[in-house]
Amino acid sequence: MPAEPSKSHLPAANVKATGLPKLAIDATGLMLWPRGKGLAGIPRVESFLVNAALADPDPSVDVVAYRSGEGRFTPLAPFELDHVATGGIAPHRVAQWPGRRIALSRAFEAVRLRPWDKRETDRHLARTVTNGRTGIEWQATKLLMRAYRLYRRARIRLGQRQDAPSGPRVAEPGIVLISHHLLTQEDRAAISGSAGHIAFLCHDLIPALRPDLIGADTGEDRFGSYLERLVAAGAPAFCASDEVSATLSDHMRTAGIGPPAIYRFAMPSILHETASRMGYTSRVEAAEPFVLYCSTIEVRKNHILLARIWQQALEEGVKLPRLVCAGRWGWMVEPLRAYLKAHPELLQSVTFTGPVSDEELIGYYRSAAFGVFPSHIEGWGYGASECLDFGLPVIVSTAPSLIEATGGLMPSIDSNDQAGWYAAIRRMAEDSAWRASLADRIAKQQRPTPASASWAAIKAGLKESASRPS
């Protein structure tokens, strides 16, 4: 059962005014992710949410984006649907581009009705006219939108009559599950009290708990205080782990704020479902044994511990399998880069792949000898739970969320205990019977979580929250 929410809610006026359906998933963050790039961590979860909503035949569900120039959420344009969709879309939700002439007419109408919107609105309107294409045509259309907007403003300043905007569409009070982008970037202040009834997905509270592990340019320096404003306004939270749920409630109590309504959902096994559809879930023998760490490379993920362990093995003449670090480079990695530069021989036994596609990552999980996840702190730890989805033993740190994500089935060691990690990695590499026993434990006690089950839990929570009086 969710906790009792606080009595005040974010105003629902804009949700009504824009005619949003009762339940909406915000795709603002996902639209900023380059199309075709492998998804990991939070973008993977947001892609799951957006595509589950797109495929849902329920007409009360929709996918929206926040338009900062307008200060509101609106449904996705056709080119935006093309950008975020990875699977089927419910027939009633498929948006067709009306053609350049009609799109241009609608864009002019939008400027006429809202002449004081900002340049970002002009950029978006130009994309709707060109169906998402950029280049000379988009640039010219953007300038045309801006020129017409300035003309409309000049008419108003000269006292000429402004056409009255059409009346607001009437809709039931709704709720928008906002993207992580709106929690961490400049738009967050704009939606904190004026964009309607809002819910948020709380992946973790790391920016508030361990700001020393967050890059200065990540936009998360005021994350904790912003969450406090959301919760104080009555926004419900959706959490994938008991640990994050408890931490969120504790943080609010410490801040003197009543805990939010919290809805739990099981983290979906998205990559395993992709592999199942492809028929690629069975084990594959690698040409060379390797150990897998799938994670963004940043200070919090503790790659430097593994670099020191592999260097120690080299110095002691111990043969460890190759370490494969799959993921993009992130922030606060200067100490790791310096260590690699000081020990160039390490790159003979440690590989950094950079971003990988889903197909490549599935191949790594299927053929790795075992996994490692020595992160200092996590909200969940997708790479660890994905190891179990593919039946792969993994050594994790003692971060509570990692133990939860692996069901307490895997060996766990303090993230600062280099000697303990070295011993466990050596044993896992050399003791095939131990590896086999851990794999057998996974097979008997762990099952991948269907994405449909996760979506059903989230949708039920949104429905319950949306039905509460403002």
BELFEN-V68024 format. One record per pair of residues at least 12 apart in sequence whose ideal C-beta (glycine too) atoms are under 7 Angstrom apart, sorted by the first residue. I is the first residue (numbers start at 1). GAP is how many residues later the second one is. D is the distance in Angstrom with one decimal. If there is no record, write none. Layout:
{{I & GAP & D} {I & GAP & D}}
//
This chain:
{{2 & 259 & 4.5} {2 & 260 & 5.5} {2 & 261 & 5.4} {3 & 246 & 6.9} {3 & 256 & 5.0} {3 & 257 & 6.8} {3 & 258 & 5.6} {3 & 259 & 5.4} {5 & 229 & 5.7} {5 & 231 & 6.1} {5 & 255 & 6.1} {5 & 256 & 3.8} {5 & 463 & 6.8} {6 & 226 & 6.8} {6 & 228 & 5.1} {6 & 252 & 4.7} {8 & 225 & 6.0} {8 & 226 & 5.0} {9 & 188 & 6.1} {9 & 224 & 6.6} {9 & 225 & 3.7} {9 & 461 & 4.6} {10 & 183 & 6.3} {10 & 186 & 6.5} {10 & 187 & 5.6} {10 & 188 & 5.2} {10 & 223 & 4.7} {10 & 224 & 6.3} {10 & 225 & 6.1} {11 & 182 & 6.9} {11 & 183 & 6.8} {11 & 185 & 6.7} {12 & 161 & 4.5} {12 & 184 & 5.4} {12 & 185 & 4.5} {12 & 458 & 5.0} {13 & 183 & 7.0} {14 & 58 & 5.2} {14 & 180 & 6.4} {14 & 181 & 5.3} {14 & 182 & 4.4} {15 & 158 & 6.2} {15 & 159 & 4.3} {15 & 181 & 3.4} {15 & 182 & 5.6} {16 & 155 & 5.5} {16 & 157 & 6.4} {17 & 151 & 4.2} {18 & 54 & 5.1} {18 & 55 & 6.3} {18 & 56 & 6.2} {19 & 150 & 3.5} {19 & 152 & 4.4} {20 & 42 & 6.9} {20 & 44 & 6.6} {20 & 53 & 6.3} {20 & 151 & 6.1} {20 & 154 & 4.5} {20 & 156 & 7.0} {21 & 39 & 4.9} {21 & 40 & 6.3} {21 & 41 & 4.5} {21 & 153 & 6.0} {22 & 38 & 4.3} {22 & 150 & 5.4} {22 & 152 & 4.8} {22 & 444 & 5.4} {23 & 37 & 5.7} {23 & 38 & 4.9} {23 & 151 & 6.7} {23 & 152 & 6.2} {23 & 436 & 6.7} {23 & 439 & 4.7} {23 & 440 & 6.6} {23 & 443 & 6.4} {24 & 38 & 5.1} {24 & 39 & 6.9} {24 & 40 & 4.7} {24 & 49 & 6.6} {24 & 150 & 6.2} {24 & 152 & 4.5} {25 & 24 & 5.1} {25 & 25 & 5.6} {25 & 28 & 4.3} {25 & 38 & 5.2} {25 & 152 & 5.3} {26 & 38 & 5.9} {26 & 39 & 6.7} {26 & 40 & 6.3} {26 & 47 & 6.8} {26 & 150 & 5.6} {26 & 151 & 6.2} {26 & 152 & 4.7} {26 & 153 & 4.5} {26 & 156 & 6.6} {27 & 23 & 4.8} {27 & 36 & 5.2} {27 & 37 & 6.9} {27 & 38 & 5.4} {27 & 49 & 6.3} {27 & 57 & 5.2} {27 & 152 & 6.8} {28 & 37 & 4.8} {28 & 38 & 4.8} {28 & 151 & 5.0} {28 & 153 & 5.2} {28 & 154 & 6.1} {29 & 17 & 5.7} {29 & 150 & 3.5} {29 & 151 & 5.4} {29 & 152 & 3.2} {30 & 13 & 6.5} {30 & 16 & 4.9} {30 & 17 & 5.9} {30 & 20 & 5.5} {30 & 54 & 5.1} {30 & 149 & 6.7} {31 & 34 & 6.2} {31 & 49 & 5.9} {31 & 52 & 5.8} {31 & 53 & 6.1} {32 & 149 & 6.4} {35 & 48 & 5.6} {37 & 318 & 5.9} {38 & 317 & 5.1} {38 & 318 & 5.2} {38 & 319 & 4.8} {38 & 320 & 6.1} {38 & 323 & 6.7} {40 & 256 & 6.7} {40 & 287 & 6.4} {41 & 255 & 6.5} {41 & 341 & 5.8} {42 & 138 & 5.0} {42 & 161 & 5.7} {44 & 226 & 5.9} {44 & 338 & 6.8} {46 & 133 & 5.7} {46 & 134 & 6.8} {47 & 39 & 6.4} {48 & 220 & 5.6} {48 & 222 & 5.2} {48 & 403 & 5.9} {49 & 128 & 7.0} {50 & 13 & 5.5} {50 & 34 & 5.2} {51 & 34 & 6.5} {51 & 35 & 5.4} {51 & 36 & 5.3} {52 & 399 & 6.6} {52 & 403 & 4.0} {54 & 31 & 5.8} {54 & 35 & 4.7} {54 & 36 & 6.7} {54 & 39 & 6.1} {55 & 32 & 6.0} {55 & 33 & 5.0} {55 & 34 & 6.5} {55 & 35 & 6.1} {56 & 34 & 6.2} {57 & 33 & 4.9} {59 & 33 & 6.3} {62 & 13 & 5.8} {63 & 13 & 5.6} {64 & 12 & 6.9} {64 & 112 & 6.4} {65 & 15 & 6.5} {66 & 116 & 6.1} {66 & 121 & 5.9} {66 & 125 & 6.3} {66 & 129 & 6.9} {67 & 54 & 6.6} {67 & 57 & 6.6} {68 & 52 & 5.8} {68 & 119 & 5.1} {68 & 122 & 5.8} {69 & 48 & 4.6} {69 & 49 & 4.1} {69 & 51 & 4.2} {69 & 52 & 3.4} {70 & 44 & 6.7} {70 & 47 & 5.8} {70 & 51 & 6.1} {71 & 119 & 6.1} {71 & 123 & 6.3} {71 & 124 & 6.8} {72 & 123 & 6.2} {73 & 103 & 5.6} {73 & 122 & 6.3} {76 & 19 & 6.9} {77 & 18 & 6.8} {77 & 51 & 4.8} {78 & 17 & 4.5} {78 & 18 & 6.2} {78 & 19 & 4.4} {78 & 53 & 6.3} {79 & 48 & 6.2} {79 & 52 & 5.0} {79 & 53 & 2.6} {81 & 14 & 5.6} {82 & 50 & 6.7} {97 & 34 & 4.6} {100 & 29 & 6.2} {103 & 25 & 5.5} {103 & 26 & 4.6} {104 & 25 & 5.1} {107 & 18 & 4.3} {107 & 21 & 6.2} {107 & 22 & 5.4} {107 & 38 & 6.2} {108 & 40 & 6.3} {110 & 15 & 6.0} {111 & 34 & 6.1} {111 & 37 & 5.3} {111 & 38 & 5.0} {111 & 41 & 6.2} {112 & 40 & 6.1} {112 & 51 & 5.8} {113 & 52 & 4.3} {113 & 53 & 6.9} {115 & 34 & 5.8} {115 & 37 & 3.9} {115 & 38 & 5.2} {115 & 41 & 6.5} {119 & 27 & 6.9} {122 & 20 & 5.5} {122 & 23 & 4.1} {122 & 24 & 5.0} {122 & 27 & 6.5} {123 & 19 & 5.7} {125 & 20 & 5.1} {126 & 12 & 5.3} {126 & 15 & 4.0} {126 & 16 & 4.0} {126 & 19 & 5.7} {129 & 12 & 4.9} {173 & 24 & 6.2} {173 & 293 & 6.7} {173 & 297 & 6.4} {174 & 22 & 6.9} {174 & 23 & 6.3} {174 & 292 & 6.1} {175 & 22 & 4.7} {175 & 24 & 5.5} {175 & 287 & 5.6} {175 & 290 & 5.7} {175 & 291 & 4.1} {176 & 20 & 6.2} {176 & 22 & 5.6} {177 & 22 & 4.8} {177 & 24 & 6.4} {177 & 61 & 6.9} {177 & 285 & 6.3} {178 & 13 & 6.8} {178 & 20 & 5.6} {178 & 22 & 5.5} {180 & 23 & 6.6} {183 & 17 & 6.4} {183 & 40 & 6.6} {183 & 43 & 6.5} {184 & 34 & 6.9} {184 & 35 & 4.6} {184 & 36 & 4.9} {184 & 39 & 6.4} {185 & 34 & 5.1} {188 & 38 & 5.5} {192 & 34 & 6.9} {192 & 37 & 5.4} {192 & 38 & 6.8} {193 & 40 & 6.6} {197 & 269 & 6.8} {197 & 273 & 6.7} {198 & 32 & 6.9} {198 & 37 & 5.0} {199 & 36 & 5.9} {199 & 37 & 4.8} {199 & 39 & 6.5} {199 & 263 & 6.4} {199 & 266 & 5.9} {200 & 30 & 6.0} {200 & 35 & 5.8} {200 & 37 & 5.9} {201 & 37 & 4.9} {202 & 35 & 4.6} {202 & 36 & 6.8} {202 & 37 & 5.1} {202 & 42 & 5.8} {202 & 46 & 5.4} {203 & 176 & 4.5} {204 & 40 & 5.8} {204 & 174 & 6.8} {204 & 175 & 2.6} {205 & 19 & 6.9} {205 & 39 & 7.0} {205 & 42 & 5.4} {205 & 43 & 6.2} {205 & 46 & 5.8} {206 & 94 & 7.0} {206 & 171 & 5.7} {206 & 173 & 6.7} {207 & 13 & 3.9} {207 & 16 & 3.7} {207 & 17 & 6.5} {208 & 15 & 5.8} {208 & 16 & 3.1} {208 & 43 & 6.4} {209 & 168 & 6.9} {210 & 167 & 5.5} {213 & 86 & 5.6} {213 & 87 & 4.1} {213 & 163 & 6.5} {213 & 164 & 6.9} {215 & 116 & 2.9} {215 & 117 & 5.4} {218 & 113 & 6.3} {224 & 27 & 6.9} {228 & 24 & 6.9} {228 & 27 & 5.1} {228 & 29 & 5.8} {231 & 21 & 5.4} {231 & 26 & 5.6} {231 & 29 & 4.5} {232 & 25 & 5.2} {235 & 25 & 6.6} {236 & 24 & 5.7} {236 & 25 & 4.0} {236 & 27 & 6.4} {236 & 229 & 4.5} {237 & 23 & 4.8} {237 & 25 & 5.0} {238 & 25 & 5.0} {238 & 27 & 6.2} {238 & 220 & 6.0} {238 & 223 & 6.1} {239 & 23 & 5.8} {239 & 25 & 5.9} {240 & 25 & 6.1} {240 & 27 & 4.3} {240 & 140 & 5.3} {241 & 138 & 6.6} {241 & 139 & 5.5} {241 & 160 & 5.0} {241 & 163 & 5.2} {241 & 164 & 7.0} {242 & 162 & 6.2} {243 & 157 & 4.5} {243 & 158 & 4.5} {243 & 161 & 5.6} {244 & 135 & 5.1} {244 & 157 & 6.6} {245 & 17 & 5.0} {245 & 19 & 6.2} {248 & 14 & 6.8} {249 & 13 & 7.0} {261 & 204 & 6.3} {263 & 198 & 3.2} {265 & 189 & 5.1} {265 & 192 & 3.9} {265 & 193 & 5.1} {266 & 183 & 4.5} {266 & 187 & 6.4} {266 & 188 & 5.5} {266 & 191 & 6.9} {267 & 113 & 5.7} {267 & 118 & 6.3} {267 & 182 & 6.4} {267 & 187 & 6.9} {268 & 181 & 5.3} {268 & 182 & 7.0} {268 & 183 & 4.0} {268 & 186 & 3.9} {269 & 120 & 4.6} {269 & 179 & 3.5} {269 & 180 & 4.9} {270 & 181 & 5.9} {271 & 87 & 6.3} {271 & 90 & 6.5} {271 & 91 & 6.4} {271 & 115 & 5.6} {271 & 118 & 7.0} {272 & 117 & 4.0} {272 & 118 & 6.6} {272 & 176 & 4.5} {273 & 178 & 5.7} {274 & 84 & 5.5} {274 & 88 & 7.0} {275 & 87 & 4.7} {280 & 82 & 5.5} {280 & 86 & 6.7} {281 & 109 & 6.9} {283 & 83 & 5.9} {284 & 82 & 4.6} {284 & 83 & 4.5} {285 & 82 & 6.7} {286 & 81 & 4.0} {288 & 34 & 6.1} {289 & 32 & 4.1} {289 & 80 & 4.7} {290 & 31 & 5.1} {290 & 32 & 4.3} {290 & 34 & 4.9} {290 & 78 & 5.9} {290 & 79 & 6.4} {291 & 30 & 5.1} {291 & 32 & 5.1} {291 & 33 & 6.9} {291 & 77 & 6.6} {291 & 78 & 6.1} {291 & 79 & 6.0} {291 & 81 & 5.8} {292 & 32 & 5.4} {292 & 34 & 6.7} {292 & 72 & 5.3} {292 & 73 & 7.0} {292 & 76 & 3.9} {292 & 79 & 4.8} {293 & 13 & 6.6} {293 & 30 & 6.9} {293 & 32 & 5.0} {293 & 78 & 6.8} {293 & 79 & 5.1} {293 & 80 & 6.7} {294 & 32 & 4.6} {294 & 33 & 6.1} {294 & 67 & 6.5} {294 & 89 & 3.8} {294 & 92 & 6.8} {295 & 32 & 5.0} {295 & 80 & 7.0} {295 & 88 & 5.1} {296 & 31 & 4.8} {296 & 32 & 5.9} {296 & 34 & 4.5} {297 & 28 & 6.4} {297 & 30 & 5.7} {297 & 32 & 4.8} {297 & 33 & 5.7} {297 & 36 & 5.8} {297 & 55 & 6.9} {298 & 32 & 3.6} {298 & 33 & 5.3} {298 & 34 & 6.0} {298 & 35 & 6.4} {299 & 33 & 3.8} {299 & 34 & 6.7} {300 & 75 & 6.1} {300 & 76 & 5.5} {300 & 77 & 6.3} {301 & 74 & 5.0} {302 & 72 & 4.5} {302 & 73 & 5.6} {302 & 74 & 5.5} {302 & 113 & 5.4} {303 & 22 & 6.1} {303 & 33 & 5.5} {304 & 31 & 5.9} {304 & 32 & 4.8} {304 & 35 & 5.9} {305 & 69 & 5.1} {305 & 110 & 6.9} {305 & 113 & 6.1} {305 & 116 & 6.3} {306 & 17 & 6.0} {306 & 66 & 6.5} {306 & 68 & 6.5} {307 & 29 & 6.5} {307 & 32 & 5.5} {307 & 33 & 6.6} {307 & 39 & 6.2} {307 & 43 & 6.6} {308 & 110 & 6.1} {309 & 109 & 6.5} {309 & 112 & 5.9} {309 & 113 & 4.9} {309 & 116 & 6.2} {310 & 13 & 5.6} {310 & 36 & 6.0} {310 & 39 & 5.6} {310 & 40 & 5.5} {311 & 32 & 5.3} {311 & 35 & 5.7} {312 & 110 & 6.1} {314 & 31 & 6.4} {314 & 35 & 6.9} {318 & 108 & 6.7} {320 & 29 & 6.9} {320 & 105 & 6.7} {320 & 109 & 5.7} {321 & 48 & 5.4} {321 & 108 & 5.6} {322 & 27 & 5.6} {322 & 29 & 6.3} {323 & 26 & 6.6} {323 & 27 & 4.6} {324 & 27 & 5.0} {324 & 29 & 6.5} {324 & 40 & 6.5} {325 & 25 & 7.0} {325 & 26 & 6.8} {325 & 27 & 4.9} {325 & 28 & 6.8} {326 & 27 & 4.8} {326 & 30 & 5.2} {326 & 35 & 6.3} {326 & 38 & 5.8} {328 & 26 & 6.1} {328 & 27 & 4.6} {365 & 21 & 6.3} {365 & 22 & 6.8} {365 & 25 & 4.0} {365 & 27 & 5.9} {366 & 24 & 6.2} {368 & 24 & 5.9} {369 & 60 & 6.9} {370 & 22 & 6.3} {370 & 23 & 4.7} {370 & 24 & 6.3} {370 & 58 & 5.0} {370 & 65 & 6.1} {371 & 16 & 4.1} {371 & 21 & 5.4} {371 & 23 & 3.5} {372 & 22 & 6.6} {372 & 23 & 5.2} {372 & 53 & 6.8} {373 & 21 & 5.9} {373 & 23 & 4.7} {373 & 24 & 6.7} {373 & 29 & 6.1} {374 & 23 & 5.0} {374 & 41 & 5.3} {374 & 47 & 6.2} {375 & 22 & 5.7} {375 & 24 & 6.1} {375 & 27 & 6.7} {375 & 40 & 6.6} {376 & 21 & 7.0} {376 & 23 & 6.9} {376 & 39 & 4.7} {377 & 22 & 5.4} {378 & 21 & 5.0} {378 & 23 & 4.5} {378 & 24 & 5.3} {379 & 22 & 5.8} {380 & 21 & 5.6} {380 & 25 & 5.3} {381 & 20 & 5.9} {381 & 21 & 4.4} {381 & 24 & 4.6} {384 & 12 & 5.2} {384 & 18 & 5.4} {384 & 21 & 5.1} {384 & 22 & 5.3} {385 & 20 & 4.3} {385 & 21 & 6.5} {388 & 18 & 5.8} {388 & 54 & 5.3} {388 & 58 & 4.9} {389 & 59 & 4.5} {391 & 48 & 5.7} {391 & 51 & 5.3} {391 & 52 & 6.1} {393 & 17 & 6.6} {393 & 35 & 6.9} {393 & 42 & 5.5} {393 & 45 & 3.8} {393 & 46 & 5.6} {393 & 49 & 7.0} {394 & 12 & 6.6} {394 & 16 & 5.4} {395 & 15 & 6.6} {395 & 16 & 5.2} {395 & 18 & 6.6} {395 & 29 & 5.2} {395 & 30 & 6.7} {395 & 33 & 6.4} {396 & 14 & 5.6} {396 & 16 & 5.1} {397 & 15 & 6.5} {397 & 16 & 6.5} {397 & 17 & 6.8} {397 & 18 & 4.0} {398 & 14 & 4.8} {398 & 15 & 6.6} {398 & 16 & 5.2} {399 & 16 & 6.9} {407 & 38 & 6.6} {407 & 39 & 5.7} {409 & 32 & 5.3} {409 & 33 & 6.4} {409 & 36 & 6.0} {409 & 37 & 6.5} {410 & 28 & 6.7} {411 & 13 & 5.7}}
//
